[in-house]
Amino acid sequence: MPAMLDVLDRLTIDWTDIDRATAVTDELLHALAEDKDTLRMLVDRAAEDDDLLAQCECHRLLDKLVLYDGLDRGFRIRLHISTSDHLDRPHDHRFSFSSLILAGAYKQVRHRIVGEVPDEVASGIQEDHQAVPISARVEPEFATTEQAGSFYTIHHSVVHTTIMEDNTVSLFIRGPAEKDRSLITDRDTGSLWWRMGAQDESPERRAQKVMDLSQFEVRRRKLEVLGIT
């Protein structure tokens, strides 16, 4: 058994101490990025594990490969691969997370919400659906450029957007969900909508997002071409 996998099997992360979680995930993600044998093994194993494969998803802006699920101990590890769409969609997350950029780059902008977001904002919608504009909006506060080697941690309360270059890949480690839904906005239309966790999505919505094995294989080959695994 690879030493890194043994570390993962013994690991617990407490995200209530965000500074400690940041230090732990910084060390872990860098070690995993340098251990290509283990990273390749985790990708290969995800293709053969029905539970992991069922959590892999295709989205308009990026694809998510779930490599390790230890959410009962406070973490889940994913690989994110950018698509060729580059939309400006400020959003928050249901969980805090850390990310390490392995290839490519992107502009990251942090925002603040101006106005109240009502509970009746649309939810469970299609990726190309435009929700009804409302008075609440997000305003940018500051921007950074994240390049290969960049690491950062984001608290679940933060609203941000990431506009990625093609072939951007990142290692991503999330904590447990701390709220039922997250907010997504569209800069071009001013629309806002809720994104729900998988357990609250309809079967139709899950079917649209879940990555099948043939789609997974395309992403696995891309990781090899990019020199990630």
C-alpha positions in Angstrom: 0.0 0.0 0.0 1.5 3.4 -0.9 2.6 5.4 2.1 0.4 8.4 1.0 -2.7 6.2 0.9 -2.0 5.1 4.4 -1.8 8.7 5.4 -5.2 9.4 3.9 -6.8 6.4 5.6 -5.6 7.7 9.0 -6.4 11.4 8.4 -9.0 13.5 10.1 -9.5 17.2 9.4 -11.3 19.7 11.6 -12.4 22.6 9.5 -13.7 24.5 12.5 -10.1 25.5 13.0 -9.6 27.0 9.5 -6.0 27.9 10.1 -5.1 24.4 11.2 -7.1 22.9 8.3 -5.2 25.2 5.9 -1.8 24.0 7.2 -2.9 20.3 7.0 -4.3 20.6 3.5 -1.4 22.6 2.2 1.1 19.9 3.2 -1.2 17.1 2.0 -2.0 18.5 -1.4 1.6 19.3 -2.1 2.7 15.8 -1.1 0.0 14.2 -3.2 0.9 16.4 -6.2 4.5 15.3 -6.0 3.6 11.6 -5.6 2.4 10.9 -9.1 2.3 7.1 -8.5 -0.3 7.5 -5.8 -2.2 10.2 -7.7 -2.3 7.9 -10.8 -3.4 5.0 -8.6 -6.2 7.1 -7.1 -7.5 8.1 -10.5 -7.4 4.5 -11.7 -9.2 3.3 -8.6 -11.9 5.9 -9.0 -12.8 4.4 -12.4 -13.2 1.0 -10.8 -15.1 2.1 -7.7 -18.8 2.5 -8.3 -19.3 4.8 -5.3 -16.5 7.2 -6.4 -17.5 7.1 -10.0 -21.1 8.0 -9.1 -19.7 11.2 -7.5 -17.7 12.3 -10.5 -19.5 15.1 -12.4 -19.5 17.0 -15.7 -20.3 20.7 -15.4 -20.3 23.6 -17.9 -17.2 25.2 -16.4 -15.3 22.3 -15.0 -15.3 18.5 -14.5 -14.9 16.9 -11.1 -13.2 13.6 -10.5 -13.6 12.3 -6.9 -10.4 10.5 -5.9 -10.9 9.8 -2.2 -14.0 10.0 0.0 -13.2 10.4 3.7 -16.0 12.8 4.4 -16.8 10.9 7.6 -13.4 12.1 8.8 -13.7 15.6 7.4 -12.5 15.6 3.8 -13.0 14.5 0.2 -10.3 14.8 -2.5 -11.1 15.8 -6.1 -9.4 16.7 -9.3 -10.9 19.6 -11.2 -10.4 20.0 -14.9 -11.5 23.1 -16.7 -13.7 23.1 -19.8 -13.4 25.5 -22.7 -16.2 27.7 -21.3 -15.0 30.7 -19.3 -18.1 32.4 -17.7 -18.0 34.9 -14.9 -20.2 33.3 -12.2 -19.5 34.5 -8.7 -20.6 31.8 -6.1 -20.0 30.5 -2.6 -19.8 26.9 -1.5 -21.6 24.7 1.1 -18.2 23.8 2.5 -14.8 25.2 3.2 -12.0 23.9 0.9 -8.4 24.1 -0.2 -7.0 24.0 -3.7 -3.6 23.5 -5.3 -3.2 24.4 -9.0 -1.4 21.7 -10.9 -1.5 23.1 -14.5 -2.8 26.2 -16.2 -4.0 29.4 -14.5 -7.0 31.5 -13.7 -8.2 34.8 -12.4 -9.9 34.6 -9.0 -12.1 37.4 -7.8 -13.5 37.7 -4.3 -16.9 39.5 -3.9 -19.3 40.8 -1.4 -23.1 40.5 -1.6 -25.0 43.8 -1.7 -28.7 43.5 -0.8 -30.7 40.5 0.5 -31.0 37.2 -1.3 -34.6 35.9 -0.9 -35.3 32.3 -0.2 -37.4 32.0 -3.3 -34.4 32.3 -5.7 -34.6 29.5 -8.2 -32.9 26.2 -7.4 -32.1 22.9 -9.1 -31.9 24.5 -12.5 -30.2 23.5 -15.8 -26.7 24.8 -16.4 -27.9 27.1 -19.2 -31.0 28.3 -17.4 -31.3 32.0 -16.6 -32.9 32.6 -13.2 -35.1 35.7 -12.8 -32.9 38.8 -11.9 -33.5 40.2 -8.4 -32.2 43.3 -6.5 -29.4 41.5 -4.7 -26.1 41.6 -6.5 -22.4 40.8 -6.0 -19.6 43.3 -6.2 -15.9 42.5 -6.7 -13.5 43.4 -3.9 -10.1 42.2 -5.1 -8.6 39.8 -7.7 -5.6 37.5 -7.8 -4.0 35.4 -10.5 -3.6 31.7 -9.5 -1.0 29.8 -11.5 0.5 26.3 -11.3 1.8 25.9 -7.8 -0.7 28.3 -6.2 -2.4 27.1 -3.0 -5.3 28.7 -1.2 -8.1 27.9 1.3 -11.6 29.4 1.1 -14.1 29.6 3.9 -17.7 28.5 2.9 -18.9 32.1 3.5 -16.7 33.6 0.8 -18.2 34.6 -2.6 -15.7 34.2 -5.4 -15.4 33.5 -9.1 -12.6 31.7 -11.0 -12.2 32.3 -14.7 -10.0 29.5 -15.9 -7.7 29.0 -18.9 -8.2 25.9 -21.0 -6.5 22.8 -19.5 -6.4 24.2 -16.0 -6.2 21.3 -13.4 -6.3 21.6 -9.7 -6.3 19.3 -6.7 -9.2 20.1 -4.4 -9.9 19.0 -0.9 -13.3 19.9 0.7 -14.7 19.7 4.2 -18.2 18.6 5.3 -21.2 20.6 4.1 -22.0 23.5 6.6 -25.1 24.6 4.8 -27.8 23.1 2.6 -27.2 25.2 -0.5 -24.8 27.6 -2.1 -25.4 30.7 -4.2 -24.5 31.1 -7.9 -24.8 34.3 -9.8 -24.3 35.2 -13.5 -22.4 38.4 -14.2 -23.9 38.9 -17.6 -27.5 38.6 -16.7 -27.5 39.6 -13.0 -29.4 36.4 -12.2 -28.9 34.4 -9.0 -29.9 30.8 -8.1 -29.2 28.1 -5.5 -27.1 25.0 -6.0 -28.1 22.1 -3.8 -26.1 19.2 -2.5 -26.4 15.8 -4.4 -28.7 14.4 -1.7 -31.3 17.2 -2.5 -31.1 17.1 -6.3 -33.8 15.4 -8.4 -32.9 12.2 -10.2 -33.1 14.1 -13.5 -30.6 16.7 -12.4 -28.2 14.0 -11.1 -28.4 12.1 -14.4 -27.4 15.3 -16.2 -24.3 15.8 -14.1 -23.0 12.4 -13.3 -19.9 11.3 -15.4 -20.1 7.9 -17.0 -17.1 5.6 -17.4 -16.5 6.6 -21.1 -16.4 10.3 -20.1 -14.1 9.5 -17.2 -11.7 7.8 -19.6 -11.5 10.9 -21.7 -10.5 12.9 -18.6 -8.1 10.3 -17.5 -6.3 10.4 -20.9 -6.2 14.2 -20.7 -4.5 14.1 -17.3 -1.9 11.8 -18.8 -1.3 14.1 -21.8 -1.0 17.1 -19.5 1.6 15.3 -17.3 -0.6 15.3 -14.2 -0.6 11.5 -13.7 
